[in-house]
Amino acid sequence: MASATFSIWRGTAEQGKFFNYTTEISEGMVVLDAVHKIQAEQANDLAVRWNCKAGKCGSCSAEINGMPRLMCMTRLNQLPLERPVTIEPMKSFPLIKDLVTDVSWNFRVKKQIKQFKPRPPDVPDGSWRMQQEDVDRVQEFRKCIECFLCQDVCHVLREHHKHEEFIGPRFFVYVAALEMHPLDMENRVEELAKAKGIGYCNITKCCTKVCPESITITDNAIIPLKERVVDEFYDPIKRLFRRLRR
């Protein structure tokens, strides 16, 4: 049986450092397996968040060799094991301990977004009619597991700490699912332009790259929302009409 070394961040927000742990590994293991083995045999107090171990709960998000990834979906045979595998917490959120970060900001942001507002039914029996292409368009966004890897990799949050001015790619996906729903009557465009900070995004597509559900965040969610903001606030004809109405 082979062995590998893992350099894991240990500590709190005030003080911490990397500790090296060498453990035996076997075929088919993922990073989370190795972390659990180290936790059971060498570091019983190692703090790590996880739940399903199937890539569907989004709990075990971390940075593996500097890349935001799910520990349960990162196989060891995909990593260069000739040197220590670094495992550290996400950098866009406050550190609680070891590999666990406080992601509660994301839930507060979600509460601030205007909820779904259905239009009146199409027919007397109280039902609606929808085209399949409309269903398919928003279904992609509903695959999000809220792992917040896209939030972690986004430079606006990670490096510039614009948490009070920018909701991040995960919630642009959430807004897109609402805005593009054919039955929704709410208008969130002005909030996107001002309070939600969509203008900060410079479409580097780093969020799309790290998404474990392969959601095309930039092209299918953020860019269409940016286009709606431009049409509403920067179209010269619409600006003229607004001035005339005043």
N, C-alpha and C positions, 0 to 999 in steps of 0.2 A: 504494500500500500504506500502511495506517495504522500508527501507532506508539502505544505505551503505555509508561507509567512504572511500574516495580515497585520497591517499597521492601522490600528483603530484609535480614533480620537476618544479620549477619556477626560471628563471634567465638566465643569459648569461654565456659565457665561463669564464668570469672574476669573477662573483659572482652569487651565487644562493643557494637555499635550498628547502626542501620539505614543501609544504603547505597542510594542511588537509581540505578537503571539504566533507561535508555530504549532500547527495541528495537522493531524492526518486527514487526507481527503480521499474521496473515492469517485468513481465514474458517475456522472449524472448530478453531482452536487451543485447547488447554487450558492451564491454568497450568503444568503440567509442561513443555509444549513451550516456553513462554517462558523458564522457568528453564534448560532445556537450551541454548537459543539464547544466553542471557546467559552461561552457563558456557563455551560454545564460543568466543564472540566477545569477551567483556569481563572475565570473572572465571574463569579456568581452575582456580583453587583452591577454587571454591565447593563445599562439601560438601553433598550431597543424597542421600538414600536412595530408591531406586526399583527396580522389577524388571519387572513384567509390562506396565505402562501400559495395563491393561485393567480396572482396578477389582476385581481378584480376589486380589491378593497382600497388600494392606494395607500395603505398604512406604512409600509416599509420603505418609504422613499429615503434616499441618502445619496451621497456623492461617492462614487466608486472610481478610483483613479482620476478624480477631478471631474467626472461626468455625472450629472444628475440621472439616477436610474432607480428602478425597483430592485431591491436586493433579492426578492424571490424570483425574479425573471432574468437574472444575470448569472449565466452558467460559468463555472470556473474554467471550463475548457475554452471559453471565449476570451480569457484574460491571460496576459503574459505572467506566468507564475515563477519565472526565474528571478524576479525581484518582488519585494513585498507589495501586496495589494492594499492600497490605502482606502479606508472607509471612514467617512466623516459626515457630520450632519449637514442638512441643507443650510445655505448661507443667507437666504433671503428672510429668514424668520428667527426670532429670539431663541437662543439655546436654553433648554431646560437642564438636560444632563446627558452626557455621552452622545448618543446618536438621536436623541429625542429633541425635537423642536416644538415650539408653541405656534401652531398654525391657526389659532382661534381668530386672528385678524381676517382670514378668508371668510369665515362664517358671518362675521359682522358686516363685511362688504356685501355678501349675498343678500342680507336682509334689507339693504338700502336700495336694491334694484326693484323697479316697479314690476309687480306681478302680472301674470297673464290676465288679460281682460277680453273675454270672448265676445264676439259680435252676436247679434240676435240669430236664432235658428233660421235656416233657409226655407224650411217647409213647416206646415202646420203641426206635424207630429213632434216638433221640438228637436229635430236632428239637423245635422249639417252635412254638406256635400264637399268632399275634398278630392283633388286629383292625386294620383299616386306619386307623381313627380314632386308635389308639394310635401308629401309625407317623407319621401326619400331625402329631400333637402335638409330637413331639420333632424332626421333620425341620426345622422352622423354625429351631431353635437351631443346627443343624448348618450353616447358611448362613454363620455367622460366619467372617470372613476374618482375624480378629485384627489389625485395623488399630489397635486401641486408642484410637479416637476417643472411644468411650463412657467409657473410663477418663480420658481427658484432660479431658472436659467435666464430669465428676463433681466437685462442689464438695468432697466429703469428701477426695478425693485432691488436687485442684487447689489448693484454698485452705487446707484444714485439715491436709493432709499426713499422713493416718492410714494410711500404707502398712503399718505393722506390725499394725494392728488391723482392717483393712478390705480385702477382696479386690477390690471394685469390680464394676461391672455386667457386664463381659465374663465374669467367672468365676461370677457368679450365673447367667448364661445357661448356662455349662458345667455347673454343678451341677444346674440345672433339667433339662437334657437327660439327666442320669443319674438324678435322682430321679423323673422322670416316665416313665422307660423301664419298660414292663410286665415286663421280665425281670430287672430289677436288684433285688437283695436287700439292698444296703448301706443303712445309715441315716446320713445326714449332717446331720440336723436339729440335734442338739446343737452340732455344730461351727459351723453357720450362726449360731446364737444367741450363741455365745461367741467362739471364735477367728476366725471369718470376718466378724463385725461387721455382719450384715445389718440390725441395728437402727439403724445410722447413716443408712441410706437413708431420705429423707423423700419419696420418689416424686415428684420434680419433673418427671420424664419428659424431662429434657434428654438423657439417653443415647439414648432412643428417637428423638429428633429428629435426631441427628447420624449415626445408623447408616446406612451406605451400602447395606446389604443389606435395609433396611426391616424388621428384626426388631423385633417389638413387645416390647422388653426389659422395660419396666416392668409392663405389664398381663399378659403371658403368662409371664414368668419370675419377676420379683422379688416381685410381689404374691402369687402362689401360694406361693412359698417362705416369705414372711412369715406367711401364713395357717397353714402347717404348723408354724412355730415357735410361734405363738400357741396353736394347738390342743394342742401338746405340753407347753408350759411355763406357759401362763397360763390354760388352761381350769380353772375352779374344781373341777369334778368330778374331773378327772385329778389335780389337786393334792391333793385329799382322799385319793384312792386311794394316791398315792405316800406320803403321811404314814402311812396305815394300814399299808402294807407295811413301813415302817421300824419 
